[in-house]
Amino acid sequence: MQRRWLVTLQKLPASGRQWDTDVPRTLLQDQTCGTVDVLSGLCGDLHWQLTLEKSGGVFRMSGQWSGAMKRSCGRCNGQFDWQMTGETERVYQFGTDPGDDESEIVCEYLAAPGEINLVDVLREDVWLAWKAGVICSDSCKGLCQGCGVNLNRSTCQCKQDDSDHPFAALRGLKLED
């Protein structure tokens, strides 16, 4: 893995660090880079704006990321490019977790020198932003429940037999005007 994606907190300059970069799709899909599950199906690189600052003994990481991933629509089962965005928010500190739950800040404790794999951080954020049952568009018509045809591409040719429908008998009812 490239050293570019490894950050050592003890070596962080007083001014902190900032990134505004495209993280290569090939890196995010490489199983040898990091420990978090790879991101398969990416349409391209992910754009990431990230800031890492030190305040006292606490290191704060914040930023935004965006990209696209191939997904299957939850209605029509068609493939589409899911546009995804998310935020990165992390707080790091040297030492061990004191175990008190009174702190309002969720902090990850690291042993010195505090090396962070940024590829793992980004992969984790993408997985946390994952949504189940995404749809290709708000106007997606889905699949016909009778024949399974994609109603976005063609019209259904199956004949629906609704003679056993609870209200089928009302069809024969003659109403006077």
C-alpha positions in Angstrom: 0.0 0.0 0.0 1.1 3.5 -0.7 2.4 5.5 2.3 0.3 8.3 1.1 -2.8 6.7 2.6 -1.1 6.0 6.0 -1.1 8.9 8.6 0.9 8.8 11.8 -0.7 11.1 14.4 2.6 11.7 16.2 4.1 13.2 13.1 1.1 15.4 12.3 2.2 19.0 11.8 0.9 21.7 14.2 -1.2 23.1 11.3 -2.8 19.7 10.7 -3.3 18.2 7.3 -5.9 18.6 4.5 -6.7 16.5 1.5 -8.9 17.3 -1.5 -8.3 14.2 -3.6 -9.7 11.4 -5.7 -9.1 8.1 -4.1 -8.5 5.5 -6.9 -11.2 2.9 -7.3 -8.4 0.2 -7.8 -7.1 1.1 -4.3 -10.5 0.8 -2.7 -11.0 -2.6 -4.4 -7.6 -4.0 -3.5 -7.9 -6.6 -0.7 -4.2 -6.1 0.3 -4.8 -2.5 1.3 -6.3 -2.4 4.8 -8.6 -4.6 6.8 -12.1 -3.2 6.1 -14.1 -5.0 3.3 -13.3 -3.8 -0.2 -15.8 -1.7 -2.2 -16.7 -3.7 -5.3 -18.9 -2.2 -8.0 -17.5 1.3 -7.8 -18.1 3.3 -11.0 -15.0 5.3 -10.6 -12.8 7.0 -8.1 -14.3 8.5 -4.9 -13.7 12.2 -4.2 -12.7 13.0 -0.6 -12.2 16.3 1.2 -10.7 15.6 4.5 -9.1 17.6 7.4 -7.1 16.3 10.3 -6.4 18.6 13.2 -4.9 18.3 16.7 -6.5 20.2 19.6 -4.9 19.4 22.9 -4.4 15.7 23.1 -7.3 15.0 20.7 -7.1 14.5 16.9 -10.2 15.4 14.9 -10.8 14.1 11.4 -13.7 15.5 9.4 -14.7 15.7 5.8 -17.0 14.7 3.0 -16.8 12.1 0.2 -18.8 11.3 -2.9 -18.9 8.8 -5.7 -21.1 6.3 -7.6 -21.5 2.5 -7.3 -23.3 0.0 -9.4 -26.5 -1.2 -7.6 -29.6 -3.2 -8.4 -32.9 -1.3 -8.2 -35.2 -2.6 -5.4 -38.3 -2.2 -7.6 -37.3 -3.2 -11.2 -34.0 -5.1 -10.4 -32.3 -3.1 -13.2 -28.6 -2.0 -12.8 -28.0 1.7 -12.2 -25.3 4.0 -10.9 -26.2 4.9 -7.3 -24.9 8.4 -6.4 -23.7 8.3 -2.9 -22.3 11.0 -0.5 -21.3 10.9 3.1 -19.3 12.5 5.9 -16.2 11.5 7.8 -16.2 12.3 11.5 -13.6 10.7 13.8 -11.9 11.6 17.0 -8.7 9.9 18.0 -6.6 10.0 21.2 -3.5 8.2 22.5 -4.0 5.8 25.3 -6.5 3.2 26.4 -10.3 3.6 26.8 -10.9 4.7 30.3 -14.3 2.8 30.3 -16.4 5.7 31.5 -19.5 6.3 29.4 -20.0 9.8 30.7 -18.0 11.5 27.8 -20.2 13.0 25.1 -17.4 12.5 22.5 -17.0 9.1 20.9 -13.3 8.7 20.8 -11.1 6.0 19.3 -8.1 5.3 21.4 -4.8 4.4 19.7 -1.4 3.3 20.9 1.5 5.6 19.9 2.5 6.5 17.3 -1.1 6.3 16.2 -1.0 5.1 12.6 -4.3 5.5 10.7 -5.1 3.8 7.4 -7.2 6.4 5.4 -8.3 3.7 3.0 -9.9 1.8 5.9 -11.5 5.0 7.2 -13.1 5.8 3.8 -14.2 2.2 3.2 -15.9 2.1 6.6 -17.7 5.4 6.0 -19.0 4.1 2.6 -20.3 0.9 4.3 -21.9 2.9 7.1 -23.7 5.1 4.4 -25.0 1.9 2.6 -28.8 1.9 2.1 -30.8 -1.2 1.4 -33.5 -1.3 -1.2 -32.4 1.7 -3.2 -34.4 2.5 -6.4 -33.2 3.7 -9.8 -35.6 6.7 -9.8 -38.7 8.0 -8.0 -40.7 7.2 -11.1 -39.6 3.5 -11.3 -42.7 1.3 -12.0 -41.0 -1.9 -10.9 -41.8 -5.4 -12.2 -45.2 -6.9 -13.1 -46.4 -9.2 -10.3 -47.9 -11.5 -12.8 -45.3 -12.0 -15.5 -42.2 -10.2 -14.1 -41.7 -7.8 -17.1 -39.9 -4.6 -16.3 -42.7 -2.0 -16.5 -40.2 0.8 -17.2 -39.3 -0.8 -20.5 -42.5 -2.4 -21.8 -46.1 -3.0 -21.0 -47.4 -6.1 -19.4 -48.9 -8.7 -21.7 -50.3 -11.0 -19.1 -54.0 -11.2 -18.5 -54.9 -10.8 -14.9 -57.6 -13.1 -13.7 -59.3 -11.3 -10.9 -62.5 -13.4 -10.9 -61.7 -14.7 -7.4 -61.1 -11.2 -6.2 -63.4 -10.4 -3.2 -65.1 -7.5 -5.1 -65.4 -9.3 -8.4 -69.1 -9.8 -7.9 -69.7 -6.0 -8.0 -68.9 -5.9 -11.7 -72.3 -7.4 -12.5 -74.1 -4.9 -10.3 -76.4 -2.6 -12.3 -76.7 0.9 -10.9 -79.5 3.3 -11.9 -78.6 6.8 -12.7 
